[in-house]
Amino acid sequence: MGTAAFDEIMGAAGVEGARPELRELCRWLADTPDGELRRRQQSAETTFRQLGITFAVYGESEASERIIPFDIVPRVFLADEWARLSQGLIQRVEAINAFLVDIYGEQKILRDGVLPADLILGNAQFRPEIAGIRPPHDVWAHICGIDLVRTGPDDFFVLEDNARTPSGVSYMLENREAMVRLCPELFAKFRVAAVDSYPDLLLGTMRSVAPRGCGGRPTCVVLTPGHYNSAYYEHSFLADSMGIELVEAADLVVDDDVVFMRTIDGRVRVDVIYRRVDDDYLDPLVFRPDSMLGVPGLIAAYAAGNVAILNAPGNGIADDKAIYSYMPEIVKYYSGSDARLPNVETYRCREPEALKYVLDHLGELVVKLVDGSGGYGMLVGPTASSAEIERFRAALIAQPERYIAQPTLALSTVPTLVEQGVAPRHVDFRPFVLTGAKGVQVVPGGLTRVALREGSLVVNSSQGGGTKDSFVLMDEAPGMTQTLSGPSGTMTQTLGRGTLGAQTSGAQTSSQGER
């Protein structure tokens, strides 16, 4: 598939020469000796290892802590491409928030028959314990990572939505810092939007959704499961870079529906919690009673309107891949317009006709668990063995409602430094979208994941994937461009004064087992 795919630097298959806007990048790649490219790439990976920027592969006894391989060849988005993507991302995230407000409130979308009620009410990711609770400022999905794939010059599709605890910000920031340090000449050739303001944007988002009655400057914290979690370094880095406290469950106590942090100077009221603890473990009085990672009484404080939780409890329903298949209808229902970013065609195996088609075409399709992540529980039909296909056939017949299927797309490629030299490898992309009380902001960059194995379409780090820096080119004056959508409409603003790269002071790691 690699030879037939659209290459984002070189253009369509069979076309000679790089895309006109990216000829300078192609020339840089041709003029930089192979040995020098490898030296720079190895330098970046050595730094990542020294800083402890790793992720955990659960269930493996050897080499469980790994760095995600870094590729020195950046991926580039033109300014007009990014403008179109930003509009689609804002529309989609606003619809996700409206959907969550509705299904945990009046459930109009169910009464109007847009979605089958059992798809929501019978879904394990739907949390009835949260129904009727309104988070501060009615914001549910404060931090979203929307996975995108590309198949042509103007063809972008949403692959899945991540509205629980999307990971990858660490690599977005650290990849940029490595590129600025190791390839400064690229930033002289291209005007690249900065991403280093992300911690400030995140803190601003947290403060903006503080409960209205908190008064003064709200106290914000990052809640971590602890240092045994695969993403602990990220949690620590984000708290440090925002200048707020990193806390564990034992550091918090709820008294009279108010959350307090224990400090050496006594209790301090907490107004906003960026939680990196899954719903199941968040409050043992409401969810799993055996949880040692949560805070007893936290949901009562949340229901009383005394604390904001990012992302809101119950958001997992928006991650569900069966719900994803209805996102075009969800976007149309809440926005009144067709989705600017289309879905990949999806077969819901819970529907008899779709199941029959999938069973008849297993060797051509990608099959996924509706609640799966990290590349696990997935069948890539064209590269699967006969035994793997038959195992999935049995699983589909036994529990069809647990699966969706999609066609195998010719994902776009980007030149990548591999053992044999520079060669095209398939990529996907996860931009990050922040929603606060003042509107929606799209960070001008994101996480590009690359399938390092020739012909592979699986980009997840746990399955052998790597990462690249993602350049967003600017038309306007250098700075950090944000697309902001709020009550008064949509506007673009430039933040920060750096021209080009991210200069971060630390490192982060992938979250929650690499979603």
C-alpha positions in Angstrom: 0.0 0.0 0.0 2.9 2.4 0.7 3.7 3.0 -3.0 0.2 3.9 -3.9 -0.5 6.2 -1.0 -0.5 10.0 -1.1 2.8 11.2 0.3 2.5 14.5 2.2 5.9 15.7 1.1 6.3 14.2 -2.4 2.7 14.3 -3.4 0.6 11.7 -5.3 2.1 8.5 -6.5 3.7 8.8 -10.0 4.2 12.6 -9.7 7.8 13.7 -9.9 9.2 16.1 -7.4 8.0 17.4 -4.1 4.9 19.4 -3.5 5.7 23.0 -4.5 5.3 24.4 -1.0 7.6 21.8 0.5 10.5 21.7 -2.0 12.8 23.3 0.6 12.1 20.4 3.0 12.8 17.9 0.2 16.0 19.7 -0.7 17.1 19.7 3.0 16.5 16.0 3.2 18.5 15.4 0.0 21.4 17.6 1.1 21.8 16.3 4.6 24.0 13.2 4.7 22.4 10.0 6.0 24.9 9.7 8.8 24.1 13.2 10.0 20.4 12.5 10.0 21.0 9.4 12.1 23.3 11.2 14.5 20.6 13.8 15.1 17.9 11.3 15.5 20.0 9.2 18.0 20.8 12.4 19.9 17.1 13.1 20.4 16.3 9.5 21.5 19.3 9.6 23.9 17.9 12.8 25.5 14.4 11.3 25.7 15.8 8.2 27.5 17.9 10.3 29.9 14.8 12.4 30.8 12.7 9.3 31.3 10.2 10.1 28.6 8.9 6.5 28.4 5.7 4.6 28.3 4.9 1.2 29.8 3.9 -1.9 27.9 1.7 -3.7 30.4 1.8 -7.5 30.5 5.4 -7.7 29.2 8.1 -8.9 31.6 11.0 -7.6 29.6 11.7 -4.0 28.4 8.3 -2.8 29.8 9.6 0.8 30.0 10.4 2.1 26.5 10.9 5.3 24.6 8.7 5.9 21.6 11.1 6.0 18.6 11.5 9.6 17.2 11.8 10.4 13.5 13.9 13.4 12.4 11.8 14.1 9.3 9.0 16.5 10.3 5.4 16.3 9.0 4.1 19.6 7.6 0.7 21.2 7.5 0.2 24.2 5.2 -1.6 27.2 6.6 -4.7 26.8 4.6 -4.8 23.0 5.4 -4.6 23.9 9.1 -7.3 26.5 8.9 -9.7 24.0 7.4 -8.8 21.3 10.0 -9.3 23.8 12.9 -12.8 24.7 11.7 -13.7 21.0 11.6 -12.1 20.3 15.0 -14.0 23.1 16.7 -17.3 22.0 15.2 -16.7 18.4 16.3 -15.6 19.2 19.9 -18.5 21.6 20.4 -20.8 18.8 19.3 -19.1 16.4 21.7 -19.7 18.8 24.5 -23.3 19.4 23.5 -23.9 15.6 23.3 -22.5 15.0 26.8 -24.6 17.8 28.2 -27.7 16.3 26.6 -27.2 12.6 27.4 -26.5 13.3 31.1 -29.4 15.8 31.1 -32.6 15.9 29.1 -31.6 13.2 26.6 -33.3 15.0 23.7 -31.2 13.2 21.1 -32.6 9.8 22.4 -36.2 11.0 22.4 -35.8 12.3 18.9 -34.5 8.9 17.8 -31.2 10.1 16.4 -29.4 7.3 18.4 -30.8 4.0 19.7 -31.4 4.5 23.4 -29.8 1.2 24.3 -26.6 2.2 22.7 -26.3 4.8 25.4 -28.2 3.5 28.4 -26.8 0.0 28.0 -23.2 1.1 27.4 -20.7 0.4 30.1 -19.1 3.8 29.5 -22.3 5.6 30.3 -22.2 6.6 34.0 -25.8 6.9 35.4 -24.2 8.1 38.7 -23.3 11.3 36.9 -26.7 11.9 35.3 -28.2 15.2 36.3 -24.9 16.7 37.4 -23.9 19.9 35.6 -20.2 20.6 35.6 -19.1 24.2 36.1 -19.9 26.3 32.9 -21.4 23.2 31.3 -18.0 22.1 29.9 -17.5 18.3 29.8 -14.7 17.6 27.4 -12.1 20.1 28.3 -9.2 18.3 26.7 -9.8 16.3 23.5 -7.4 14.5 21.2 -9.1 13.9 17.8 -7.3 11.2 15.8 -7.2 12.1 12.1 -6.0 10.2 9.0 -5.4 11.6 5.5 -5.8 9.9 2.1 -5.2 12.7 -0.3 -4.3 16.4 -0.7 -7.7 17.5 0.7 -9.0 14.3 2.2 -9.0 14.2 6.0 -11.1 11.8 8.1 -11.6 11.4 11.8 -10.5 8.0 12.9 -11.6 8.2 16.6 -12.4 10.7 19.3 -10.5 10.8 22.6 -12.4 12.6 25.3 -11.3 10.9 28.5 -7.6 11.5 29.1 -6.0 11.8 25.7 -2.2 11.2 25.7 0.6 12.5 23.5 1.1 16.1 24.5 4.5 15.1 26.0 5.7 14.0 22.6 4.3 17.0 20.8 6.4 19.3 23.1 9.5 17.2 23.4 9.7 16.4 19.7 9.5 20.2 19.0 12.3 20.9 21.5 14.4 18.2 19.9 13.8 19.6 16.4 14.6 23.2 17.4 17.9 22.0 19.0 19.0 19.6 16.3 17.6 21.1 13.1 17.5 24.9 13.6 18.0 25.4 9.8 14.5 24.1 9.2 13.1 26.9 11.4 15.0 29.4 9.3 13.4 28.0 6.1 9.8 27.6 7.5 7.7 29.8 9.7 6.4 27.2 12.1 3.7 28.0 14.7 4.9 27.5 18.3 3.4 24.9 20.6 5.4 25.7 23.8 2.5 27.7 25.3 0.4 24.5 25.8 0.9 24.4 29.6 -0.2 28.0 29.9 -3.2 27.3 27.7 -4.1 24.3 29.8 -3.8 26.3 33.1 -5.9 29.0 31.6 -8.5 26.4 30.6 -8.5 25.0 34.2 -8.9 28.4 35.8 -11.7 29.4 33.4 -13.9 26.5 34.5 -13.5 27.0 38.2 -16.8 27.0 40.1 -18.3 30.5 40.1 -18.3 30.8 43.9 -14.6 30.0 44.5 -13.5 33.7 44.5 -10.1 35.1 43.8 -7.5 32.9 42.0 -8.8 29.3 41.9 -6.5 26.6 43.4 -5.8 23.9 40.7 -4.1 20.5 41.1 -3.2 17.5 38.9 -4.5 14.2 40.4 -2.2 11.3 39.6 -2.7 7.6 40.5 1.0 7.6 41.6 4.5 6.9 40.5 3.7 3.4 39.4 1.5 4.7 36.6 2.9 4.6 33.1 2.3 8.3 32.7 3.5 9.6 36.0 6.3 11.6 34.4 3.8 13.4 32.3 1.6 14.2 35.3 4.7 15.5 37.2 5.9 17.6 34.3 2.5 19.2 33.6 2.0 20.1 37.2 5.5 21.6 37.4 5.2 23.5 34.1 1.8 25.0 35.2 3.2 25.8 38.7 0.5 23.8 40.5 0.5 20.9 42.9 0.7 17.2 41.9 -1.4 15.3 44.3 -2.4 11.7 45.0 -5.7 10.6 46.6 -4.1 10.6 50.1 -3.3 14.3 49.7 -7.0 15.2 49.3 -9.9 15.1 51.6 -13.6 16.0 51.2 -15.3 17.8 54.1 -18.9 19.0 53.8 -18.8 18.5 50.0 -15.7 20.7 49.7 -12.3 19.3 48.5 -9.3 20.2 50.5 -5.6 19.5 49.9 -3.5 18.6 52.9 -0.3 20.7 53.2 2.3 21.3 55.9 0.5 24.6 56.6 -2.9 23.0 56.9 -5.8 22.4 54.6 -6.1 24.4 51.4 -9.4 24.4 49.4 -9.1 22.9 45.9 -11.3 24.4 43.1 -10.1 22.6 39.9 -8.7 19.0 39.5 -7.1 17.8 36.3 -7.5 14.1 37.0 -5.5 11.4 35.4 -7.4 8.7 37.2 -10.0 6.7 35.3 -13.7 6.9 36.3 -13.8 3.5 37.9 -11.2 4.5 40.5 -12.1 8.2 41.0 -14.4 7.9 44.0 -14.8 4.6 46.0 -18.1 5.8 47.4 -19.6 6.0 43.9 -17.6 3.7 41.6 -15.3 0.8 42.5 -15.4 0.5 46.3 -12.0 -1.2 46.4 -10.2 1.7 44.7 -7.2 3.1 46.6 -6.6 5.7 43.9 -9.7 7.9 44.3 -11.0 10.4 46.8 -14.0 9.4 48.9 -16.7 12.0 48.5 -15.3 13.6 45.4 -18.4 13.1 43.2 -20.6 14.6 46.0 -18.4 17.7 46.0 -18.6 17.8 42.2 -22.4 17.4 42.2 -22.6 20.2 44.7 -20.8 22.5 42.3 -17.8 23.0 44.6 -15.1 21.6 42.3 -14.4 21.3 38.6 -13.0 18.0 37.3 -11.1 17.9 33.9 -12.1 15.9 31.9 -15.6 15.4 33.4 -16.5 12.0 34.8 -18.6 10.1 32.3 -16.8 11.3 29.2 -15.9 7.8 28.2 -19.2 7.4 26.3 -17.9 9.9 23.7 -14.8 7.7 23.2 -16.9 4.6 22.4 -16.4 3.6 18.8 -20.0 2.6 18.3 -20.9 6.2 19.3 -18.2 7.4 16.9 -20.1 5.8 14.1 -23.0 8.2 14.8 -20.9 11.3 15.0 -22.0 12.7 11.6 -25.6 12.6 12.9 -24.5 14.0 16.3 -22.7 16.9 14.7 -25.7 17.7 12.4 -28.1 17.4 15.3 -26.3 19.9 17.6 -24.7 22.2 15.0 -27.4 22.2 12.3 -24.6 21.7 9.7 -22.9 18.7 8.1 -19.7 17.6 9.7 -16.7 19.5 8.2 -14.5 16.5 9.1 -16.1 13.2 7.9 -15.8 9.9 9.7 -14.2 6.9 8.1 -17.0 4.6 6.8 -18.0 2.4 9.7 -19.9 -0.9 9.9 -21.7 -1.4 13.3 -21.5 -5.1 13.8 -24.5 -4.9 16.2 -26.6 -4.5 13.1 -27.4 -7.8 11.3 -26.7 -6.6 7.8 -23.5 -4.9 8.7 -22.4 -8.0 10.6 -23.0 -10.2 7.6 -21.0 -7.9 5.3 -18.1 -7.8 7.8 -18.0 -11.6 8.2 -18.0 -11.9 4.4 -15.1 -9.4 4.0 -12.9 -9.9 7.1 -9.8 -10.2 5.0 -10.4 -6.6 3.6 -11.4 -4.7 6.8 -10.1 -3.3 10.0 -12.1 -4.6 13.0 -12.0 -2.9 16.4 -13.4 -3.3 19.8 -15.8 -0.4 20.5 -14.0 0.3 23.8 -10.5 -0.7 22.7 -7.4 1.5 22.6 -3.7 1.3 22.0 -3.9 -0.9 19.0 -5.0 -3.9 21.1 -8.1 -6.0 20.2 -7.9 -5.0 16.5 -7.8 -7.0 13.3 -6.1 -5.6 10.2 -7.6 -8.0 7.7 -5.1 -7.5 4.7 -2.1 -8.3 7.0 -3.8 -10.9 9.3 -3.2 -14.6 9.2 -6.0 -17.1 8.5 -5.9 -18.1 12.1 -6.3 -14.5 13.3 -9.2 -13.9 10.9 -11.0 -17.0 12.1 -10.5 -16.1 15.8 -12.1 -12.7 15.1 -14.9 -14.4 13.1 -15.8 -16.4 16.2 -15.6 -13.4 18.5 -17.8 -11.4 16.1 -20.4 -14.1 16.0 -20.4 -14.4 19.8 -20.6 -10.7 20.7 -21.2 -8.6 17.6 -22.2 -5.5 19.6 -18.6 -5.2 20.9 -17.1 -4.5 17.5 -17.1 -2.1 14.6 -15.3 -2.5 11.2 -13.9 -0.1 8.7 -12.4 -0.3 5.3 -8.6 -0.4 5.0 -7.6 3.1 3.9 -4.5 4.0 2.0 -3.2 6.3 4.8 -0.9 9.1 3.7 2.8 8.7 4.1 5.7 10.9 5.1 9.4 10.2 4.3 10.8 8.5 7.4 14.4 7.6 8.3 14.4 3.8 8.6 17.2 1.2 8.6 17.3 1.1 4.8 17.4 4.9 4.4 14.6 7.4 3.9 11.4 5.7 2.9 7.6 6.5 3.0 5.8 5.3 6.1 2.1 5.7 7.0 1.1 8.3 9.6 -1.9 9.5 11.6 -2.3 12.7 13.6 -3.7 13.7 17.0 -4.3 17.4 17.4 -5.3 18.7 20.8 -8.3 20.8 21.5 -8.9 22.7 24.7 -12.4 23.9 25.8 -12.9 26.3 28.6 -15.6 28.8 29.7 -14.4 31.3 27.0 -14.5 28.9 24.0 -12.5 26.3 22.1 -8.8 26.5 21.3 -7.0 24.3 18.8 -3.3 23.9 19.6 -1.3 24.6 16.3 0.5 21.3 16.2 -0.1 17.8 17.6 1.2 14.3 17.8 2.1 12.6 14.5 2.4 8.9 14.9 4.2 6.8 12.3 4.1 3.1 11.5 7.8 2.3 11.3 7.3 -1.2 9.8 7.0 -1.2 6.1 3.4 -1.5 4.9 2.0 -1.4 8.4 -1.0 0.8 9.2 -0.7 0.4 13.0 0.9 3.5 14.4 0.4 2.9 18.2 3.6 2.9 20.2 2.7 -0.3 21.9 2.6 -1.9 18.4 6.0 -0.6 17.2 5.0 2.9 16.1 7.1 6.1 16.4 6.5 9.8 16.4 7.4 12.9 14.4 7.3 16.6 15.0 4.3 18.3 13.3 4.9 21.7 11.7 2.0 24.0 11.2 3.1 26.7 8.8 2.0 30.3 9.3 0.9 33.0 6.9 0.7 35.7 9.5 3.3 37.2 11.9 5.3 34.6 14.0 3.7 33.5 17.2 1.3 30.8 18.5 -1.9 31.0 16.4 -5.1 29.8 18.1 -8.5 29.4 16.6 -11.0 30.4 19.3 -14.7 29.7 19.2 -16.9 31.3 21.8 -20.3 32.9 22.3 -19.4 35.8 20.1 -18.2 33.7 17.1 -14.9 32.4 15.8 -11.7 34.3 15.7 -7.9 33.7 15.3 -5.4 35.1 17.8 -1.6 34.9 18.1 -0.1 34.1 21.4 3.5 34.3 22.5 6.4 36.0 20.7 8.6 33.1 19.8 8.9 32.6 16.0 9.3 29.0 15.7 9.7 26.1 18.0 8.7 25.0 21.5 11.3 25.6 24.2 10.1 23.5 27.0 11.9 22.8 30.3 11.0 19.3 31.0 9.4 16.1 29.7 6.2 14.2 29.7 5.0 10.7 28.9 2.1 9.1 27.3 -1.0 8.7 29.4 -3.2 5.9 30.6 -1.4 3.1 28.7 -1.2 5.1 25.4 -4.7 5.8 24.2 
